[in-house]
Amino acid sequence: MSSRQAGRIRRSLLIAAGILSTLLAILGIFLPLLPTVPLLLLAAACFARSSPRHHAWLREHRHLGPLLAACQGGAIPRRARRKALMLIWISIPVSILLLAEAVWLQVLLLLIAIAVTIYLLRLPTAPPDPE
């Protein structure tokens, strides 16, 4: 396999992961156990590395864009990171145990939780607001 083909496959996988994360984030708006913002952050990261068009669409989206704008600047407040991680690791296992009957879906949810956790932990921490 040439590096060009590998690049195309990588790009396609990132776009697919971004679309899936976006769809799950939209579901998360309506399902309290599914975290919305971390999935949108994952989608934005996937699109930023694979498709400027998809990335721009997500950033400029009427409803999803403002959710992403709250995390602009590349840094996340320590409290927001802690809360997001807590919600992920409470809601995903509950979803796996109570809602996801298919093994493939359980594995997918677990992989999403791991990916979003890694992403959130790699973000720089924003300095605390002076209050």
DSSP file (Angstrom, degrees, kcal/mol; ACC not computed):
  #  RESIDUE AA STRUCTURE BP1 BP2  ACC     N-H-->O    O-->H-N    N-H-->O    O-->H-N    TCO  KAPPA ALPHA  PHI   PSI    X-CA   Y-CA   Z-CA
    1    1 A M              0   0    0      0, 0.0     2,-0.1     0, 0.0     0, 0.0   0.000 360.0 360.0 360.0 131.4    0.0    0.0    0.0
    2    2 A S     >  -     0   0    0      1,-0.1     4,-2.3     4,-0.0     5,-0.2  -0.343 360.0-113.1 -78.6 163.1    1.4    3.4   -1.0
    3    3 A S  H  > S+     0   0    0      1,-0.2     4,-2.2     2,-0.2     5,-0.1   0.810 118.5  58.5 -66.6 -27.6    1.6    6.3    1.4
    4    4 A R  H  > S+     0   0    0      2,-0.2     4,-1.9     1,-0.2    -1,-0.2   0.923 107.7  44.9 -65.9 -44.1   -1.0    8.0   -0.8
    5    5 A Q  H  > S+     0   0    0      2,-0.2     4,-2.5     1,-0.2    -2,-0.2   0.903 111.9  52.5 -65.6 -40.8   -3.5    5.2   -0.3
    6    6 A A  H  X S+     0   0    0     -4,-2.3     4,-2.6     1,-0.2    -1,-0.2   0.890 108.6  51.4 -61.9 -38.8   -2.7    5.1    3.4
    7    7 A G  H  X S+     0   0    0     -4,-2.2     4,-2.5     2,-0.2    -1,-0.2   0.891 109.8  49.0 -64.5 -40.0   -3.4    8.9    3.6
    8    8 A R  H  X S+     0   0    0     -4,-1.9     4,-2.6     2,-0.2    -2,-0.2   0.911 112.3  47.8 -65.4 -42.4   -6.7    8.4    1.8
    9    9 A I  H  X S+     0   0    0     -4,-2.5     4,-2.6     2,-0.2    -2,-0.2   0.931 112.7  48.7 -64.1 -45.4   -7.7    5.6    4.2
   10   10 A R  H  X S+     0   0    0     -4,-2.6     4,-2.5     2,-0.2    -2,-0.2   0.924 112.5  48.6 -59.3 -45.6   -6.7    7.7    7.2
   11   11 A R  H  X S+     0   0    0     -4,-2.5     4,-2.5     1,-0.2    -2,-0.2   0.927 112.0  48.8 -61.4 -45.6   -8.7   10.7    5.9
   12   12 A S  H  X S+     0   0    0     -4,-2.6     4,-2.6     1,-0.2    -1,-0.2   0.902 111.7  49.2 -62.1 -41.8  -11.8    8.5    5.3
   13   13 A L  H  X S+     0   0    0     -4,-2.6     4,-2.6     2,-0.2    -1,-0.2   0.896 111.3  49.4 -65.6 -39.7  -11.6    7.0    8.7
   14   14 A L  H  X S+     0   0    0     -4,-2.5     4,-2.4     2,-0.2    -2,-0.2   0.908 111.8  48.3 -65.8 -41.1  -11.2   10.4   10.4
   15   15 A I  H  X S+     0   0    0     -4,-2.5     4,-2.6     2,-0.2    -2,-0.2   0.928 112.6  48.7 -63.8 -43.9  -14.2   11.7    8.4
   16   16 A A  H  X S+     0   0    0     -4,-2.6     4,-2.6     1,-0.2    -2,-0.2   0.916 112.4  48.1 -62.3 -42.9  -16.3    8.7    9.3
   17   17 A A  H  X S+     0   0    0     -4,-2.6     4,-2.6     1,-0.2    -1,-0.2   0.888 112.0  50.6 -64.3 -38.6  -15.3    9.0   13.0
   18   18 A G  H  X S+     0   0    0     -4,-2.4     4,-2.3     2,-0.2    -2,-0.2   0.915 111.5  46.5 -64.9 -43.8  -16.2   12.7   12.9
   19   19 A I  H  X S+     0   0    0     -4,-2.6     4,-2.6     2,-0.2    -2,-0.2   0.928 114.1  48.1 -64.7 -44.8  -19.6   12.1   11.3
   20   20 A L  H  X S+     0   0    0     -4,-2.6     4,-2.6     1,-0.2     5,-0.2   0.920 112.3  49.1 -62.0 -43.7  -20.3    9.3   13.9
   21   21 A S  H  X S+     0   0    0     -4,-2.6     4,-2.3     2,-0.2    -1,-0.2   0.892 111.2  50.4 -63.0 -39.4  -19.2   11.6   16.7
   22   22 A T  H  X S+     0   0    0     -4,-2.3     4,-2.4     2,-0.2    -2,-0.2   0.931 111.2  48.0 -64.5 -45.3  -21.4   14.4   15.4
   23   23 A L  H  X S+     0   0    0     -4,-2.6     4,-2.1     1,-0.2    -2,-0.2   0.915 113.3  47.4 -62.3 -42.5  -24.4   12.1   15.2
   24   24 A L  H  X S+     0   0    0     -4,-2.6     4,-2.1     2,-0.2    -1,-0.2   0.872 110.2  53.5 -66.8 -35.2  -23.9   10.8   18.7
   25   25 A A  H  X S+     0   0    0     -4,-2.3     4,-0.9     2,-0.2    -2,-0.2   0.905 107.5  50.8 -64.4 -40.7  -23.4   14.3   20.0
   26   26 A I  H >X S+     0   0    0     -4,-2.4     3,-0.8     1,-0.2     4,-0.7   0.918 110.5  49.0 -63.4 -41.9  -26.8   15.3   18.4
   27   27 A L  H >X S+     0   0    0     -4,-2.1     4,-2.3     1,-0.2     3,-1.1   0.882 104.2  61.7 -60.9 -36.9  -28.4   12.3   20.1
   28   28 A G  H 3< S+     0   0    0     -4,-2.1     8,-0.3     1,-0.3    -1,-0.2   0.731  91.8  65.3 -63.7 -22.4  -26.7   13.4   23.3
   29   29 A I  H << S+     0   0    0     -4,-0.9    -1,-0.3    -3,-0.8    -2,-0.2   0.868 115.7  29.1 -64.0 -34.7  -28.6   16.7   23.2
   30   30 A F  H << S+     0   0    0     -3,-1.1    -2,-0.2    -4,-0.7    -1,-0.2   0.689 114.6  64.6-100.1 -23.1  -31.8   14.6   23.7
   31   31 A L    ><  -     0   0    0     -4,-2.3     3,-1.6     3,-0.1    -1,-0.1  -0.910  69.2-153.7-106.2 115.6  -30.4   11.7   25.7
   32   32 A P  T 3  S+     0   0    0      0, 0.0    -1,-0.1     0, 0.0    59,-0.1   0.712  90.3  57.8 -64.5 -20.2  -29.1   12.8   29.1
   33   33 A L  T 3  S+     0   0    0     58,-0.1    62,-0.2     2,-0.1    61,-0.1   0.578  91.3  79.0 -86.7  -8.3  -26.7    9.9   29.4
   34   34 A L  S <  S-     0   0    0     -3,-1.6     2,-0.2    -6,-0.2    -3,-0.1  -0.887  82.4-129.4-105.4 118.8  -24.8   10.7   26.2
   35   35 A P        -     0   0    0      0, 0.0     4,-0.4     0, 0.0    -7,-0.2  -0.469  21.2-171.2 -72.2 130.7  -22.2   13.5   26.5
   36   36 A T  S  > S+     0   0    0     -8,-0.3     4,-2.2    -2,-0.2     5,-0.2   0.952  75.3  46.4 -85.8 -57.4  -22.7   16.2   23.8
   37   37 A V  H  > S+     0   0    0      1,-0.2     4,-2.8     2,-0.2     5,-0.2   0.904 110.6  51.2 -62.1 -45.7  -19.7   18.5   24.0
   38   38 A P  H  > S+     0   0    0      0, 0.0     4,-2.1     0, 0.0    -1,-0.2   0.895 112.0  48.7 -59.9 -36.0  -17.0   15.9   24.3
   39   39 A L  H  > S+     0   0    0     -4,-0.4     4,-2.4     2,-0.2    -2,-0.2   0.876 111.0  50.0 -69.7 -36.0  -18.3   14.1   21.2
   40   40 A L  H  X S+     0   0    0     -4,-2.2     4,-2.8     2,-0.2    -1,-0.2   0.890 109.6  51.6 -66.6 -38.4  -18.5   17.4   19.4
   41   41 A L  H  X S+     0   0    0     -4,-2.8     4,-2.3     2,-0.2    -2,-0.2   0.904 110.4  48.7 -63.8 -40.6  -14.9   18.1   20.4
   42   42 A L  H  X S+     0   0    0     -4,-2.1     4,-2.5    -5,-0.2    -2,-0.2   0.926 111.9  49.0 -63.7 -44.0  -13.9   14.7   19.1
   43   43 A A  H  X S+     0   0    0     -4,-2.4     4,-2.9     1,-0.2     5,-0.2   0.922 110.9  50.2 -61.3 -44.3  -15.8   15.4   15.8
   44   44 A A  H  X S+     0   0    0     -4,-2.8     4,-2.5     1,-0.2    -1,-0.2   0.900 110.8  49.6 -61.8 -40.6  -14.0   18.8   15.5
   45   45 A A  H  X S+     0   0    0     -4,-2.3     4,-1.2     2,-0.2    -1,-0.2   0.919 112.4  47.4 -64.9 -43.1  -10.6   17.1   16.0
   46   46 A C  H  < S+     0   0    0     -4,-2.5     4,-0.5     1,-0.2     3,-0.3   0.932 115.3  45.0 -62.9 -46.0  -11.3   14.5   13.4
   47   47 A F  H >X S+     0   0    0     -4,-2.9     4,-2.9     1,-0.2     3,-1.0   0.866 106.9  58.9 -67.9 -36.0  -12.6   17.0   10.9
   48   48 A A  H 3< S+     0   0    0     -4,-2.5    -1,-0.2     1,-0.3    -2,-0.2   0.823 111.8  42.1 -62.3 -29.7   -9.7   19.4   11.6
   49   49 A R  T 3< S+     0   0    0     -4,-1.2    -1,-0.3    -3,-0.3    -2,-0.2   0.488 131.1  21.1 -93.6  -4.5   -7.3   16.6   10.6
   50   50 A S  T <4 S+     0   0    0     -3,-1.0    -3,-0.2    -4,-0.5    -2,-0.2   0.680 122.0  25.2-133.9 -33.6   -9.3   15.4    7.6
   51   51 A S     X  -     0   0    0     -4,-2.9     4,-2.6    -5,-0.2     5,-0.2  -0.827  40.8-170.9-149.0 102.1  -11.8   17.8    6.1
   52   52 A P  H  > S+     0   0    0      0, 0.0     4,-2.6     0, 0.0     5,-0.2   0.856  94.8  56.2 -57.7 -34.0  -11.7   21.6    6.2
   53   53 A R  H  > S+     0   0    0      2,-0.2     4,-2.2     1,-0.2     5,-0.1   0.941 110.5  41.7 -65.0 -47.8  -15.2   21.7    4.7
   54   54 A H  H  > S+     0   0    0      2,-0.2     4,-2.4     1,-0.2    -1,-0.2   0.889 114.5  52.9 -65.8 -39.0  -16.7   19.4    7.5
   55   55 A H  H  X S+     0   0    0     -4,-2.6     4,-2.4    -8,-0.4    -2,-0.2   0.926 110.6  46.5 -63.0 -45.0  -14.7   21.3   10.1
   56   56 A A  H  X S+     0   0    0     -4,-2.6     4,-2.3     1,-0.2    -1,-0.2   0.906 110.8  53.3 -63.9 -41.2  -16.1   24.7    8.9
   57   57 A W  H  X S+     0   0    0     -4,-2.2     4,-0.7    -5,-0.2    -2,-0.2   0.924 111.1  46.0 -59.3 -44.5  -19.6   23.3    8.7
   58   58 A L  H >< S+     0   0    0     -4,-2.4     3,-0.7     1,-0.2    -2,-0.2   0.923 113.7  47.8 -66.6 -44.1  -19.4   22.1   12.3
   59   59 A R  H 3< S+     0   0    0     -4,-2.4    -1,-0.2     1,-0.2    -2,-0.2   0.853 118.0  41.7 -63.9 -35.0  -17.9   25.4   13.6
   60   60 A E  H 3< S+     0   0    0     -4,-2.3    -1,-0.2    -5,-0.2    -2,-0.2   0.433  83.5 127.7 -95.0  -0.2  -20.5   27.5   11.8
   61   61 A H    <X  -     0   0    0     -4,-0.7     4,-1.4    -3,-0.7    -3,-0.0  -0.307  64.7-127.6 -61.2 139.2  -23.5   25.3   12.6
   62   62 A R  T  4 S+     0   0    0      1,-0.2    -1,-0.1     2,-0.2    -4,-0.0   0.850 102.1  18.5 -57.3 -40.4  -26.4   27.2   14.1
   63   63 A H  T  > S+     0   0    0      2,-0.1     4,-0.5     3,-0.1    -1,-0.2   0.793 130.4  42.4-103.4 -36.8  -26.8   25.0   17.1
   64   64 A L  H  > S+     0   0    0      1,-0.2     4,-1.7     2,-0.2     3,-0.3   0.820 102.0  67.8 -84.0 -31.4  -23.6   23.0   17.4
   65   65 A G  H  X S+     0   0    0     -4,-1.4     4,-2.5     1,-0.2     3,-0.2   0.904  97.1  51.8 -56.5 -47.5  -21.2   25.9   16.7
   66   66 A P  H  > S+     0   0    0      0, 0.0     4,-1.2     0, 0.0    -1,-0.2   0.846 106.2  55.6 -61.6 -31.9  -21.9   27.8   19.9
   67   67 A L  H  < S+     0   0    0     -4,-0.5     4,-0.3    -3,-0.3    -2,-0.2   0.903 112.2  43.0 -65.0 -39.3  -21.2   24.6   21.9
   68   68 A L  H >< S+     0   0    0     -4,-1.7     3,-1.9     1,-0.2    -1,-0.2   0.864 105.5  62.9 -72.4 -36.0  -17.8   24.4   20.3
   69   69 A A  H >< S+     0   0    0     -4,-2.5     3,-1.7     1,-0.3    -1,-0.2   0.810  91.9  65.9 -60.8 -29.5  -17.1   28.1   20.7
   70   70 A A  T 3< S+     0   0    0     -4,-1.2    -1,-0.3     1,-0.3    -2,-0.2   0.743 105.2  44.5 -63.8 -21.2  -17.3   27.7   24.4
   71   71 A C  T X  S+     0   0    0     -3,-1.9     3,-0.7    -4,-0.3    -1,-0.3   0.185  87.3 132.5-107.4  15.3  -14.2   25.5   24.2
   72   72 A Q  T <   +     0   0    0     -3,-1.7     3,-0.4     1,-0.2    -3,-0.1  -0.173  47.0  55.7 -65.4 160.8  -12.3   27.8   21.8
   73   73 A G  T 3  S-     0   0    0      1,-0.2    -1,-0.2     3,-0.0     3,-0.1   0.327 110.5 -98.4  96.7  -6.1   -8.7   28.8   22.4
   74   74 A G  S <  S+     0   0    0     -3,-0.7     2,-0.3     1,-0.2    -1,-0.2   0.399  95.8  98.0  78.6  -4.8   -7.5   25.2   22.6
   75   75 A A        -     0   0    0     -3,-0.4    50,-0.2    48,-0.1    -1,-0.2  -0.862  56.7-153.1-117.9 153.0   -7.6   25.1   26.4
   76   76 A I  E     -a  125   0A   0     48,-2.5    50,-2.0    -2,-0.3    -5,-0.1  -0.976  26.2-110.0-125.1 135.0  -10.2   23.8   28.7
   77   77 A P  E  >  -a  126   0A   0      0, 0.0     4,-2.5     0, 0.0     5,-0.2  -0.344  28.2-122.2 -61.0 144.1  -10.8   24.9   32.3
   78   78 A R  H  > S+     0   0    0     48,-0.5     4,-2.6     1,-0.2     5,-0.2   0.888 112.7  51.3 -55.2 -42.2   -9.8   22.3   34.8
   79   79 A R  H  > S+     0   0    0      1,-0.2     4,-2.5     2,-0.2    -1,-0.2   0.903 109.7  48.9 -64.7 -41.0  -13.3   22.2   36.3
   80   80 A A  H  > S+     0   0    0      2,-0.2     4,-2.8     1,-0.2    -2,-0.2   0.899 111.9  49.4 -65.8 -40.0  -14.9   21.7   32.8
   81   81 A R  H  X S+     0   0    0     -4,-2.5     4,-2.7     2,-0.2     5,-0.2   0.943 112.2  47.7 -62.7 -46.6  -12.4   18.9   32.1
   82   82 A R  H  X S+     0   0    0     -4,-2.6     4,-2.4    -5,-0.2    -2,-0.2   0.916 114.1  46.9 -61.0 -43.7  -13.1   17.2   35.4
   83   83 A K  H  X S+     0   0    0     -4,-2.5     4,-2.8     2,-0.2    -1,-0.2   0.913 112.5  49.3 -65.5 -43.5  -16.9   17.5   34.8
   84   84 A A  H  X S+     0   0    0     -4,-2.8     4,-2.6     2,-0.2    -2,-0.2   0.929 113.0  46.8 -62.6 -44.9  -16.7   16.2   31.3
   85   85 A L  H  X S+     0   0    0     -4,-2.7     4,-2.6     2,-0.2    -1,-0.2   0.904 112.4  50.3 -64.2 -40.4  -14.6   13.2   32.3
   86   86 A M  H  X S+     0   0    0     -4,-2.4     4,-0.8    -5,-0.2     5,-0.2   0.942 112.4  46.5 -62.3 -46.5  -16.9   12.5   35.2
   87   87 A L  H  X S+     0   0    0     -4,-2.8     4,-3.0     1,-0.2     3,-0.4   0.888 112.5  50.8 -64.0 -38.7  -20.0   12.6   33.0
   88   88 A I  H  X S+     0   0    0     -4,-2.6     4,-2.6     1,-0.2    -1,-0.2   0.960 112.3  45.3 -61.3 -50.3  -18.4   10.5   30.3
   89   89 A W  H  < S+     0   0    0     -4,-2.6    -1,-0.2     1,-0.2    -2,-0.2   0.484 119.2  42.3 -82.1  -0.4  -17.3    7.8   32.8
   90   90 A I  H  X S+     0   0    0     -4,-0.8     4,-1.5    -3,-0.4    -1,-0.2   0.760 120.1  39.8 -98.1 -47.4  -20.7    7.8   34.5
   91   91 A S  H  X S+     0   0    0     -4,-3.0     4,-2.9    -5,-0.2     5,-0.2   0.893 111.8  53.2 -74.6 -39.9  -22.9    8.0   31.4
   92   92 A I  H  X S+     0   0    0     -4,-2.6     4,-2.8    -5,-0.4     5,-0.2   0.959 111.6  44.2 -65.0 -50.4  -21.1    5.6   29.0
   93   93 A P  H  > S+     0   0    0      0, 0.0     4,-2.7     0, 0.0    -1,-0.2   0.906 115.2  49.9 -60.1 -38.0  -21.0    2.6   31.4
   94   94 A V  H  X S+     0   0    0     -4,-1.5     4,-2.9     2,-0.2     5,-0.5   0.927 111.9  48.5 -63.7 -42.7  -24.6    3.2   32.3
   95   95 A S  H  X>S+     0   0    0     -4,-2.9     5,-2.3   -62,-0.2     4,-2.1   0.909 112.2  49.1 -61.7 -41.8  -25.5    3.4   28.6
   96   96 A I  H  <5S+     0   0    0     -4,-2.8    -2,-0.2     3,-0.2    -1,-0.2   0.932 117.2  40.6 -63.1 -45.7  -23.5    0.2   28.0
   97   97 A L  H  <5S+     0   0    0     -4,-2.7    -2,-0.2    -5,-0.2    -1,-0.2   0.865 129.7  24.5 -73.6 -36.6  -25.2   -1.7   30.8
   98   98 A L  H  <5S+     0   0    0     -4,-2.9    -3,-0.2    -5,-0.2    -2,-0.2   0.777 132.0  23.5-102.4 -29.5  -28.8   -0.4   30.4
   99   99 A L  T  <5S+     0   0    0     -4,-2.1     2,-0.9    -5,-0.5    -3,-0.2   0.797 101.2  73.2-111.3 -36.4  -29.2    0.6   26.8
  100  100 A A      < +     0   0    0     -5,-2.3    -1,-0.1     1,-0.2     6,-0.0  -0.727  43.0 164.5 -92.6 107.3  -26.8   -1.1   24.5
  101  101 A E        +     0   0    0     -2,-0.9     2,-0.3    -3,-0.1    -1,-0.2   0.809  54.8  82.7 -88.6 -32.2  -27.7   -4.7   24.0
  102  102 A A  S  > S-     0   0    0      1,-0.1     4,-2.0     2,-0.0     3,-0.3  -0.549  74.9-139.7 -77.3 135.2  -25.5   -5.4   21.0
  103  103 A V  H  > S+     0   0    0     -2,-0.3     4,-2.6     1,-0.2     5,-0.2   0.883 102.5  56.8 -61.6 -39.5  -21.8   -6.2   21.8
  104  104 A W  H  > S+     0   0    0      1,-0.2     4,-2.2     2,-0.2    -1,-0.2   0.872 107.8  48.4 -62.1 -35.2  -20.6   -4.1   18.9
  105  105 A L  H  > S+     0   0    0     -3,-0.3     4,-2.6     2,-0.2    -1,-0.2   0.883 109.8  51.5 -71.7 -38.6  -22.4   -1.1   20.3
  106  106 A Q  H  X S+     0   0    0     -4,-2.0     4,-2.2     2,-0.2    -2,-0.2   0.924 112.4  46.3 -61.4 -44.6  -21.0   -1.6   23.7
  107  107 A V  H  X S+     0   0    0     -4,-2.6     4,-2.6     2,-0.2    -2,-0.2   0.912 111.8  51.8 -64.4 -42.7  -17.5   -1.8   22.3
  108  108 A L  H  X S+     0   0    0     -4,-2.2     4,-2.4    -5,-0.2    -2,-0.2   0.928 110.0  48.3 -60.7 -46.4  -18.1    1.3   20.2
  109  109 A L  H  X S+     0   0    0     -4,-2.6     4,-2.4     1,-0.2    -1,-0.2   0.901 112.2  49.5 -61.5 -41.3  -19.3    3.3   23.2
  110  110 A L  H  X S+     0   0    0     -4,-2.2     4,-2.3     2,-0.2    -1,-0.2   0.910 110.7  49.5 -64.6 -41.8  -16.3    2.2   25.2
  111  111 A L  H  X S+     0   0    0     -4,-2.6     4,-2.7     2,-0.2    -2,-0.2   0.885 110.5  50.7 -64.7 -38.4  -14.0    3.2   22.4
  112  112 A I  H  X S+     0   0    0     -4,-2.4     4,-2.8     2,-0.2     5,-0.3   0.928 109.7  50.5 -63.7 -44.5  -15.6    6.6   22.1
  113  113 A A  H  X S+     0   0    0     -4,-2.4     4,-2.1     1,-0.2    -2,-0.2   0.911 112.7  46.4 -60.7 -42.5  -15.3    7.1   25.8
  114  114 A I  H  X S+     0   0    0     -4,-2.3     4,-2.5     2,-0.2    -2,-0.2   0.926 113.5  48.5 -65.6 -45.0  -11.6    6.2   25.7
  115  115 A A  H  X S+     0   0    0     -4,-2.7     4,-2.4     1,-0.2    -2,-0.2   0.916 113.5  45.9 -63.1 -43.9  -10.9    8.4   22.6
  116  116 A V  H  X S+     0   0    0     -4,-2.8     4,-2.9     2,-0.2    -1,-0.2   0.886 111.8  52.6 -68.1 -37.4  -12.7   11.4   24.1
  117  117 A T  H  X S+     0   0    0     -4,-2.1     4,-2.5    -5,-0.3    -2,-0.2   0.940 110.6  46.8 -61.5 -47.3  -10.9   10.9   27.5
  118  118 A I  H  X S+     0   0    0     -4,-2.5     4,-1.5     1,-0.2    -2,-0.2   0.922 113.3  49.8 -60.5 -44.1   -7.5   10.9   25.7
  119  119 A Y  H  X S+     0   0    0     -4,-2.4     4,-0.9     1,-0.2     3,-0.3   0.940 112.3  46.4 -60.9 -48.1   -8.5   14.0   23.7
  120  120 A L  H  < S+     0   0    0     -4,-2.9     3,-0.5     1,-0.2    -1,-0.2   0.877 111.3  51.8 -64.3 -37.7   -9.6   15.9   26.8
  121  121 A L  H  < S+     0   0    0     -4,-2.5    -1,-0.2     1,-0.2    -2,-0.2   0.776 107.8  53.1 -70.6 -24.7   -6.5   14.9   28.8
  122  122 A R  H  < S+     0   0    0     -4,-1.5    -1,-0.2    -3,-0.3    -2,-0.2   0.655  87.6  98.5 -84.6 -16.0   -4.3   16.1   26.0
  123  123 A L  S  < S-     0   0    0     -4,-0.9   -48,-0.1    -3,-0.5     2,-0.0  -0.451  84.4-107.8 -68.7 142.8   -5.9   19.6   25.8
  124  124 A P        -     0   0    0      0, 0.0   -48,-2.5     0, 0.0     2,-0.5  -0.375  34.0-110.9 -67.6 152.9   -4.0   22.3   27.7
  125  125 A T  E     -a   76   0A   0    -50,-0.2   -50,-0.1    -4,-0.1    -4,-0.0  -0.729  27.7-128.8 -88.3 130.1   -5.5   23.5   30.9
  126  126 A A  E     -a   77   0A   0    -50,-2.0   -48,-0.5    -2,-0.5     3,-0.1  -0.483  30.7-103.2 -74.0 144.8   -6.9   27.1   30.8
  127  127 A P        -     0   0    0      0, 0.0    -1,-0.1     0, 0.0   -52,-0.0  -0.384  47.2 -95.0 -64.8 148.3   -5.7   29.3   33.6
  128  128 A P        -     0   0    0      0, 0.0    -3,-0.0     0, 0.0     0, 0.0  -0.321  41.4-104.3 -65.3 147.2   -8.3   29.9   36.3
  129  129 A D        -     0   0    0      1,-0.1     2,-0.7    -3,-0.1    -3,-0.0  -0.518  33.5-118.3 -68.8 133.0  -10.5   32.9   36.0
  130  130 A P              0   0    0      0, 0.0    -1,-0.1     0, 0.0     0, 0.0  -0.642 360.0 360.0 -73.9 117.9   -9.5   35.6   38.5
  131  131 A E              0   0    0     -2,-0.7    -2,-0.0     0, 0.0     0, 0.0   0.358 360.0 360.0-123.4 360.0  -12.6   36.1   40.7
